[in-house]
């Protein structure tokens, strides 16, 4: 049985990607989704992108603000979410993220460190690795 922290982290994985989908598709609720998304990251957030670049929170914020509505057909599917490690303050999750965009499908494994201060998820680290098409 998953702990409360793990459930919060797994729920955050799903919600975060729902907000990303809303922003990239430019649906009517995207301003609220953008606020919720950006408030989900810790100030020290770092990410390793699919291209192997390390970026921080300001880069992530620019990415989302500059690409509102840029992928109107995007649908993101999250599955295979599992807890790899749990501490008193953080959960390390691995999940598969599949982007469906106008007939193109791209999948990746993602590993996230999510801090859970006072029951609120704050993403500290994300590492994405592409999955080769079979």
C-alpha positions in Angstrom: 0.0 0.0 0.0 1.3 3.4 -0.9 2.0 6.0 1.8 0.2 9.4 1.8 3.3 11.1 0.5 3.6 8.7 -2.4 -0.1 9.2 -3.3 0.4 13.0 -3.2 3.5 12.7 -5.5 1.7 10.3 -8.0 -1.3 12.6 -8.1 1.1 15.5 -8.7 2.6 13.7 -11.7 -0.8 13.4 -13.3 -2.0 16.9 -12.5 1.2 18.5 -13.6 0.9 16.9 -17.0 -2.8 17.8 -17.3 -1.7 21.5 -16.8 1.1 21.1 -19.3 -1.4 19.7 -21.9 -3.8 22.6 -21.2 -1.1 25.2 -21.6 0.4 23.7 -24.8 -3.1 23.2 -26.4 -4.1 26.8 -25.4 -7.4 25.7 -24.0 -9.5 28.4 -22.2 -8.3 27.5 -18.7 -4.6 27.8 -19.5 -3.9 30.9 -17.4 -5.0 29.1 -14.3 -3.1 25.9 -15.4 0.1 28.0 -15.9 -0.2 29.5 -12.4 -0.8 26.0 -10.9 2.1 24.5 -12.9 4.6 27.1 -11.9 3.7 27.0 -8.3 4.4 23.3 -8.3 8.1 23.8 -8.8 10.6 24.5 -6.0 12.8 27.6 -6.4 15.8 25.4 -7.0 14.1 23.2 -9.6 16.4 21.6 -12.2 15.7 19.4 -15.1 17.6 17.3 -17.6 15.8 17.6 -20.9 15.4 15.0 -23.7 18.3 16.7 -25.4 20.5 16.3 -22.3 20.5 20.0 -21.4 20.3 21.1 -17.7 17.7 23.9 -17.2 16.4 25.7 -14.2 13.1 27.1 -13.1 13.4 30.4 -15.1 14.1 28.4 -18.3 11.0 26.2 -17.6 8.9 29.2 -17.0 10.0 30.8 -20.3 9.3 27.5 -22.1 5.7 27.4 -21.0 5.0 31.1 -21.3 6.4 31.2 -24.8 4.6 28.1 -26.1 1.0 28.7 -25.0 -1.2 27.1 -27.7 1.8 25.9 -29.7 0.6 22.3 -29.8 -3.2 22.4 -30.2 -3.5 18.7 -30.8 -1.3 17.5 -27.9 -2.5 14.8 -25.6 -0.2 13.5 -22.8 -0.7 10.0 -21.3 1.0 9.1 -18.0 1.3 5.5 -16.9 3.7 3.1 -15.2 4.1 5.5 -12.3 6.1 3.9 -9.4 7.8 5.1 -6.2 11.5 4.3 -6.3 12.4 5.9 -3.0 10.6 7.7 -0.2 12.1 9.8 2.6 10.6 11.9 5.3 10.4 14.9 3.0 10.5 13.6 -0.6 9.4 11.0 -3.0 11.3 9.8 -6.1 9.0 8.7 -8.8 9.6 7.1 -12.2 6.8 7.2 -14.8 6.3 6.8 -18.6 5.1 9.9 -20.4 3.7 9.5 -23.9 2.9 12.6 -26.1 0.4 12.2 -28.9 0.5 15.2 -31.2 -1.2 15.2 -34.6 -0.3 11.6 -35.5 3.2 11.7 -33.9 3.8 9.7 -30.8 6.9 10.3 -28.6 7.5 8.5 -25.3 9.9 9.0 -22.5 10.8 7.7 -19.1 10.8 10.4 -16.5 12.3 10.4 -13.0 11.2 13.1 -10.6 12.2 14.1 -7.1 9.1 15.7 -5.5 9.4 17.3 -2.1 6.2 17.2 0.0 6.4 20.1 2.5 3.2 20.3 4.6 1.4 18.0 2.2 2.0 20.2 -0.9 4.1 18.7 -3.8 7.0 20.8 -5.0 9.1 19.4 -7.9 12.8 19.6 -7.2 14.3 17.6 -10.0 13.2 16.0 -13.3 15.2 13.9 -15.7 13.7 12.8 -19.0 15.0 10.0 -21.2 13.5 9.2 -24.6 12.2 5.8 -25.4 13.2 4.5 -28.9 10.3 3.8 -31.2 9.8 0.0 -31.6 
